[in-house]
Amino acid sequence: MNNLKRSLLFGITILVIVAAIIWEYYIQQWEAAQPDNGMSVMRVDLFVIYPLVITLVALSLYQLFRKK
């Protein structure tokens, strides 16, 4: 059961990192298509994405390197 939780945590972490990279790619393309090259765009999505990625990476590293 513990291995299932760790595998699920690692899988979700990788999935979120890949999704964040894809999201950032498409947002950059969208900003470039704006009339002012995205200068007036306020990126509030980063208030969700960065804490989520940082938290998942920290939890994964803790699970990976903790002493048993």
Secondary structure, 3 states (H helix, E strand, C coil): CHHHHHHHHHHHHHHHHHHHHHHHHHHHHHHHHCCCCCCCCCCCCHHHHHHHHHHHHHHHHHHHHCCC
